[in-house]
Amino acid sequence: MEIAVIDYKGGNVQSVLFALERLGVQATLTADPEQIRRADKILFPGEGEAASAMQELRAQGLDQVLPTLRQPFLGICLGMQLLGTHSEENDATMLGILPFEVKRFPASAEVKVPHMGWNNLLRLRSPLFDGLREQDFVYFVHSYYAPVGDYTIAEAEYPAPFSAAVQHQNFYAVQFHTEKSGPVGTRILENFLKL
């Protein structure tokens, strides 16, 4: 099985590669469109700022390639947000694969931004979460979020509900860091590799 991890200068890529290695999976870090098209599974991790990430994807021509992919695809953290249509983060136009706009958490006395730390997964509804339970904990670090919608396959609350995971056809994505979420994150990666 050929696994491609998309290289667009997003942060946290090495942690994802190490997580896959722990599962006995050798993945290729690549920005080559043909190698990405050829892969059996694709991971799209990232940390950083939305507009800069989109600029890099456009420079590599990947903004045209990614929406055409038909194999199982997993976005992680920024890699989830980039699948939406627009982000409030520097007014960025995104890939438009899923019909959500990325919003900034409103800071208040109760809500610290960024949302950082362990939080429960709620209302799970996807094979991506096979073997997991409501209230299992995963690790988040983000200031922006996707609202809950028809595409939502798991939620979290901070304090209002937001999309912890989304899906459209072959495109799956999680806002939290699978590679930093212990056995729960490992199980999600395993489930993705079985799709």
Disulfide bonds with the S-S distance in Angstrom:
none
